[in-house]
Amino acid sequence: MKKIIKTLILGSVPFLTFAQDKIETDTLLPMEFQRQIFIYGSAKKYNDKAIQIATLYNLLSYNPNNSAILDSIALAYFESQQYVSAALVSADAVSLNPKDELGAEIAALSFEQIGASERALKYYETLYLLRNDIMILYQISFLQYRLKRLNEAFTNVDIIIADPTSSKVQIIFPKDNESEQKVALEIAAKRLKAMIFELKENIVEAKKIYEDILSSSPDFDLVRKQLEDLK
């Protein structure tokens, strides 16, 4: 599931790009501030995450309420797989700017990485309100399923299945031979609906949906195995 959202993260933040573009022409910026932006740009060029993060904290000291700088710090932590720090920093960024899409995305992914599903769900829901993207709604549904919030998950998978774009969007699932296969989001949502029925101990309905999926997608290995496990 992580691939669904992770590919959306962008590697640049407008504040720092703008500051780097202006540094040679704007003499009103404090010299130390200009110096820190130059160091950050160099560290980014040479992929030195530790210096990037240290410099970003120095820049943050000039403007502690700048959510864009916090986004940059969170992204650097995320790319370094320091997920706890990424989660905490991005959560602060969203607190400062509730419309911060990048901050909400990093927070959702990072909290999920560290197993904090409730907090991850909160930020996926924030992100969905900002983007209205059914791929994000699918991730919300899956977390609700894990958290046994089954009625909410059920409602959301029905929304996904009813959305005409869900038959065109694809996500990746593993195959038995350790390769991958692309599956329409509509089919993935139906699979999740069957899993919800399973958890509710409605095996008859779960089996019906699995069989329906295999009638249109006979090579969906994961569903074939799930159906076999029901028998």
C-alpha positions as a printed NumPy array, in Angstrom:
array([[  0.   ,   0.   ,   0.   ],
       [  2.839,   2.391,   0.665],
       [  3.528,   2.774,  -3.065],
       [  0.091,   4.324,  -3.544],
       [  0.942,   7.518,  -1.739],
       [  4.716,   7.569,  -1.555],
       [  5.135,   8.349,  -5.247],
       [  3.238,  11.606,  -4.746],
       [  5.928,  13.212,  -2.573],
       [  7.855,  15.962,  -4.322],
       [ 11.461,  16.771,  -3.573],
       [ 11.368,  20.559,  -3.403],
       [  9.705,  23.21 ,  -1.283],
       [  8.69 ,  26.613,  -2.764],
       [ 10.11 ,  28.739,   0.058],
       [ 13.651,  27.436,  -0.318],
       [ 13.572,  27.409,  -4.112],
       [ 12.416,  31.02 ,  -4.088],
       [ 15.053,  32.   ,  -1.528],
       [ 17.859,  30.366,  -3.498],
       [ 16.748,  32.117,  -6.704],
       [ 16.81 ,  35.511,  -4.969],
       [ 20.004,  35.179,  -2.977],
       [ 22.314,  36.773,  -5.578],
       [ 20.097,  39.809,  -6.165],
       [ 18.534,  40.534,  -2.787],
       [ 21.022,  42.363,  -0.588],
       [ 18.353,  43.028,   2.06 ],
       [ 18.546,  39.448,   3.342],
       [ 20.781,  39.157,   6.429],
       [ 24.234,  37.884,   5.442],
       [ 24.007,  34.871,   7.767],
       [ 20.605,  34.009,   6.327],
       [ 22.052,  34.126,   2.794],
       [ 24.953,  31.99 ,   3.944],
       [ 22.623,  29.328,   5.385],
       [ 20.615,  29.187,   2.148],
       [ 23.843,  28.742,   0.184],
       [ 24.966,  25.936,   2.516],
       [ 21.565,  24.253,   2.193],
       [ 21.713,  24.425,  -1.61 ],
       [ 25.209,  22.931,  -1.642],
       [ 24.266,  20.159,   0.793],
       [ 21.209,  19.315,  -1.331],
       [ 23.366,  19.242,  -4.472],
       [ 25.804,  16.803,  -2.853],
       [ 23.058,  14.8  ,  -1.095],
       [ 24.329,  15.483,   2.428],
       [ 21.175,  14.993,   4.492],
       [ 22.781,  15.756,   7.865],
       [ 23.991,  19.19 ,   6.721],
       [ 20.678,  19.862,   4.986],
       [ 18.763,  19.212,   8.2  ],
       [ 21.166,  21.233,  10.371],
       [ 20.988,  24.178,   7.97 ],
       [ 17.198,  24.015,   7.783],
       [ 17.02 ,  24.282,  11.563],
       [ 19.226,  27.368,  11.351],
       [ 16.842,  28.848,   8.761],
       [ 13.885,  27.932,  10.958],
       [ 15.358,  30.052,  13.753],
       [ 14.744,  33.145,  11.581],
       [ 11.103,  32.215,  11.067],
       [  9.861,  29.563,  13.53 ],
       [  6.311,  29.585,  12.128],
       [  7.273,  28.858,   8.527],
       [  5.521,  25.616,   7.594],
       [  7.464,  25.362,   4.308],
       [ 10.77 ,  25.101,   6.176],
       [  9.236,  22.495,   8.476],
       [  8.111,  20.584,   5.379],
       [ 11.697,  20.621,   4.101],
       [ 12.995,  19.3  ,   7.427],
       [ 10.313,  16.598,   7.531],
       [ 11.056,  15.555,   3.95 ],
       [ 14.793,  15.312,   4.673],
       [ 14.053,  13.119,   7.704],
       [ 11.652,  10.973,   5.663],
       [ 14.183,  10.459,   2.885],
       [ 16.71 ,   9.428,   5.558],
       [ 14.158,   6.944,   6.956],
       [ 14.049,   8.806,  10.287],
       [ 10.296,   8.346,  10.417],
       [  9.662,   9.394,  14.025],
       [ 11.303,  12.778,  13.451],
       [  9.577,  13.139,  10.07 ],
       [  6.207,  12.452,  11.698],
       [  6.666,  14.936,  14.533],
       [  7.994,  17.759,  12.342],
       [  5.348,  17.342,   9.642],
       [  2.602,  17.241,  12.28 ],
       [  3.824,  20.625,  13.523],
       [  3.811,  21.927,   9.942],
       [  0.164,  20.92 ,   9.496],
       [ -0.711,  22.518,  12.852],
       [  0.715,  25.79 ,  11.547],
       [ -0.874,  25.44 ,   8.109],
       [ -3.948,  23.146,   7.982],
       [ -3.874,  23.32 ,   4.151],
       [ -0.303,  21.995,   3.968],
       [ -0.653,  19.034,   1.575],
       [  3.004,  18.006,   1.666],
       [  3.095,  18.154,   5.468],
       [ -0.077,  16.047,   5.739],
       [  1.323,  13.501,   3.286],
       [  4.643,  13.113,   5.084],
       [  2.844,  12.868,   8.437],
       [  0.485,  10.163,   7.127],
       [  3.29 ,   8.085,   5.622],
       [  5.62 ,   8.514,   8.593],
       [  3.069,   7.643,  11.27 ],
       [  2.106,   4.591,   9.216],
       [  5.768,   3.552,   8.964],
       [  6.142,   3.574,  12.75 ],
       [  2.893,   1.676,  13.291],
       [  0.849,   4.593,  14.637],
       [ -2.201,   3.754,  12.52 ],
       [ -4.677,   6.048,  14.308],
       [ -2.446,   9.078,  13.787],
       [ -1.646,   8.057,  10.215],
       [ -5.379,   7.821,   9.499],
       [ -5.924,  11.341,  10.808],
       [ -3.44 ,  12.788,   8.314],
       [ -4.663,  10.66 ,   5.411],
       [ -8.143,  12.064,   6.116],
       [ -6.709,  15.593,   6.116],
       [ -4.955,  14.866,   2.836],
       [ -8.119,  13.457,   1.285],
       [-10.052,  16.619,   2.16 ],
       [ -7.332,  18.684,   0.48 ],
       [ -6.951,  16.536,  -2.67 ],
       [-10.216,  14.598,  -3.05 ],
       [ -8.205,  11.679,  -4.465],
       [ -9.801,   8.218,  -4.352],
       [ -6.36 ,   6.605,  -4.096],
       [ -6.037,   8.303,  -0.717],
       [ -9.567,   7.234,   0.18 ],
       [ -8.504,   3.639,  -0.503],
       [ -5.608,   4.013,   1.926],
       [ -8.031,   5.472,   4.481],
       [-10.341,   2.48 ,   3.973],
       [ -7.5  ,   0.026,   4.457],
       [ -6.393,   1.677,   7.711],
       [ -9.988,   1.731,   8.942],
       [-10.144,  -2.005,   8.184],
       [ -6.944,  -2.613,  10.171],
       [ -8.331,  -0.573,  13.065],
       [-11.615,  -2.557,  12.85 ],
       [-13.612,   0.578,  12.049],
       [-15.531,  -1.628,   9.653],
       [-18.641,   0.454,   8.986],
       [-16.519,   3.446,   7.957],
       [-14.301,   1.255,   5.803],
       [-17.364,  -0.327,   4.172],
       [-18.842,   3.066,   3.303],
       [-15.584,   4.274,   1.783],
       [-14.985,   1.199,  -0.382],
       [-18.494,   1.596,  -1.788],
       [-17.659,   5.219,  -2.663],
       [-14.51 ,   4.041,  -4.462],
       [-16.322,   1.277,  -6.369],
       [-19.041,   3.73 ,  -7.484],
       [-16.474,   6.25 ,  -8.735],
       [-16.028,   5.866, -12.547],
       [-12.307,   6.665, -12.312],
       [-11.671,   3.643, -10.072],
       [-11.753,   1.325, -13.093],
       [ -8.997,   3.351, -14.791],
       [ -6.594,   3.921, -11.909],
       [ -4.264,   1.029, -11.083],
       [ -2.302,  -0.036,  -8.022],
       [  0.377,  -2.691,  -7.559],
       [  0.029,  -6.004,  -5.719],
       [  2.597,  -8.788,  -5.225],
       [  2.335, -12.076,  -7.116],
       [  3.247, -15.549,  -5.877],
       [  6.48 , -15.609,  -7.893],
       [  7.76 , -12.444,  -6.162],
       [  6.895, -10.294,  -9.176],
       [  4.198,  -7.611,  -9.19 ],
       [  0.914,  -7.077, -10.99 ],
       [ -1.214,  -4.02 , -11.655],
       [ -4.838,  -4.156, -10.575],
       [ -7.631,  -1.627, -11.117],
       [ -8.479,   0.315,  -7.976],
       [-12.111,  -0.795,  -8.363],
       [-11.011,  -4.446,  -8.093],
       [ -8.746,  -3.672,  -5.121],
       [-11.667,  -1.968,  -3.366],
       [-13.896,  -5.003,  -4.008],
       [-11.21 ,  -7.235,  -2.497],
       [-11.125,  -5.015,   0.586],
       [-14.918,  -5.185,   0.783],
       [-14.689,  -8.984,   0.81 ],
       [-12.079,  -8.795,   3.582],
       [-14.453,  -6.633,   5.615],
       [-17.179,  -9.26 ,   5.187],
       [-14.675, -11.887,   6.33 ],
       [-13.9  ,  -9.926,   9.47 ],
       [-17.642,  -9.63 ,  10.083],
       [-17.794, -13.447,   9.688],
       [-20.051, -13.163,   6.651],
       [-18.166, -15.804,   4.674],
       [-20.904, -16.247,   2.06 ],
       [-20.726, -12.625,   0.908],
       [-16.926, -12.613,   1.046],
       [-16.768, -15.707,  -1.147],
       [-19.208, -14.178,  -3.67 ],
       [-17.045, -11.102,  -4.077],
       [-13.8  , -13.065,  -4.397],
       [-15.403, -15.239,  -7.092],
       [-16.731, -12.151,  -8.883],
       [-13.236, -10.613,  -8.878],
       [-11.672, -13.782, -10.304],
       [-14.281, -13.954, -13.055],
       [-13.005, -10.62 , -14.422],
       [ -9.398, -10.808, -13.161],
       [ -8.483, -14.526, -13.14 ],
       [ -4.764, -13.806, -12.694],
       [ -5.238, -11.925,  -9.398],
       [ -3.126, -14.363,  -7.354],
       [ -3.743, -12.766,  -3.984],
       [ -7.522, -13.053,  -4.296],
       [ -7.245, -16.648,  -5.573],
       [ -5.305, -17.541,  -2.421],
       [ -7.793, -15.723,  -0.188],
       [-10.652, -17.644,  -1.779],
       [ -8.829, -20.954,  -1.324],
       [ -8.298, -20.124,   2.364],
       [-12.068, -19.733,   2.788],
       [-12.774, -23.274,   1.577]])
